[in-house]
Amino acid sequence: MKISKKQIRNIGIIAHIDAGKTTTTERILFYSGLSHRIGEVDDGQATMDWMEQEQERGITITAASITCLWRSCGINIIDTPGHVDFTAEVERSLRVLDGAIVIFDAVNGVEPQSETVWHQADKYKVPRIAYLNKMDRVGADFLGSVEMMKKKLGTSPLILQLPIGSEDNFEGVVDLIKMKSIRWNREDLGAVYEYGDISEEMKNEASRYRNELLDRIAEEDDELLEKYLETGDLEEEAVLKLIKMRTVKYKDVPVFCGASLKNIGVQPLMDAVVDFLPSPVEIPPATGINPKNDKFEERMCDDSAPFAALAFKLQNDRQAGLLTFIRVYSGSIKTGSVVFNASKKKRERVNRIIRMYSHRMENEDTIKAGDICVIVGLKSTTTGDTLCTEGKQILLEDLIFPDPVISIAIEPKNSGGQDRLENALGRLAREDPTFQVKNNEETGQIIISGMGELHLEVLTARLLKEFNVEANVGKPQVAYRETITSEARSEIKFQRQIAGKDHAGHVVLAVKPLERGKGNRFENRVSEGVIPAEFVKYVEKGVFFAMDRGVTAGYPVIDVAAVLEGGSFNSSSSSDIGFTSAASHAFDEACSKARGILLEPHMFVEVTSPEDFVGDIIGDLNSRGGHINNIQSRKAVQKIDVIIPLSKMFGYTTDLRSMSQGRGSFTMEFYHFAPKS
């Protein structure tokens, strides 16, 4: 079936863990005819959770991509993880999407990871529709959740449906656009649903929310506003048009509700994707920098424009090899063609183009502007790289990921496994930009770092099951940082003979602390006559090498400005090695004078528990050095927000279960670095 660009939707499904993302996606695949059965997360049969680790744990770990058809539109769906340890998967997915469905648990409302993914979507200006799931659960609160969206997210929810009943009595929705009720036939897994009249007891409420809806959207178009003021109503086509205009402009977020596990509410959500989220030609053109002249350029979503695409994900496949997921912003490519990696300045050959149906693949001859696909055969491309036409180069905005906060030591179980371990770790690190691998020169151990205990646990399990590598894994350790608390300067004259050649460098370097979270900075305050520009870049290289290596405890240095204040140059002996080494030593010496301290990651933790156990839980959090921010009641549970050092949270899952008789749960995400106590 040939699909125009206006019929393409590139969407993501994002939410807090266990809000029902994968369950909802499974219904979308079933109702669109892509799958002939509904795969459930709980029995390990979800189509989107194809990885063995996902099926075992019942959670989404990688952002799975799949394409389906609905109302003659081709919908590229990315089902993202909800656990904060895998937030990089959400980040890189949102970078390439045109719209998103944000799923909320109607019992818990806006949860911490809901806020995180919402602000990630804000960052990339992704239009959204909201879906309040689990309306059949005890404690479900539709209007309460909508109010939480306003308060916690600062957004403007646009209610398009009202639930008919709630909890055990939830049976359908009132459609405020059609002003009809919708009820689903549970006997055929919700595939059949019927429109009917709104019940007498809900007519007044539905009319009130319908009027509120029209009052808000009518102001978007002067002609339709005039018609609304004259007649007091608008036709369905006009209402759909106005809602889409406000959604695409980020003014409103249409709100729907349902119970995906009970097969209620999913089809109207699919209609909303088609009706309200933009196609690739309805969003602003892609922007980037021309690397040849550093000028700003735009790329329109046009097949005849120069090719430009962003690689947003890498994945190892046992049969096909390394898969590179790309979003094409302009132009088109064919199987067998050569593209240019503007980030690495290398040519790459496209061996195969694949359309993904989760773990099932279909070959394509051509991929065109606006679409998402997988390329096989790229050897140098990594996450965030730009692929383009060599004669019309562009560098699209790269992806930036948070630094890891937890580390463990790992070593092969036998001496012959070192190469296999290093090779497997390298492949995993290429897939996951938040996973880092380093060698500890003092102990000879390999240190792997990630975003949390679960993140590293999953990766080490993949070593054994996917790569057949047996390894001894140490206990988790906090990934500390170093910084300075005062200003200092150092002068270093480096001179050494290496391989019979003199290497010299002379720098005067000052360091000063920056505000927390500002990152590192290098400034050059010497004129070219003192140190030639070609060598200043090696000074900068030496400084950042020293920052990464650490000064006193071997942890990376953060929030420090290094200022090149002076030095000298000798035409006969000065070299790149000389200036790199001089800068590195000068930075170490200056920082040692500047009262260095260790910083440790503090986490934002939300603990949910029945009220009976809250006293013991708060006492335990206080004993761990936690700072209680807020305690709030929501139906049958209490929620405790706390900022706490990561080092005090190891093993907390077991402790919380013990304190709450297995009824408590918690989520945790990085908050900031603070001085180690």
Order of alpha helices (4+ residues) and beta strands (2+ residues): beta-alpha-alpha-beta-beta-alpha-beta-alpha-beta-alpha-beta-beta-beta-beta-beta-alpha-alpha-alpha-beta-alpha-beta-beta-beta-beta-beta-beta-beta-beta-beta-beta-beta-beta-beta-beta-alpha-beta-beta-alpha-beta-beta-beta-beta-beta-beta-alpha-beta-alpha-beta-alpha-beta-beta-alpha-beta
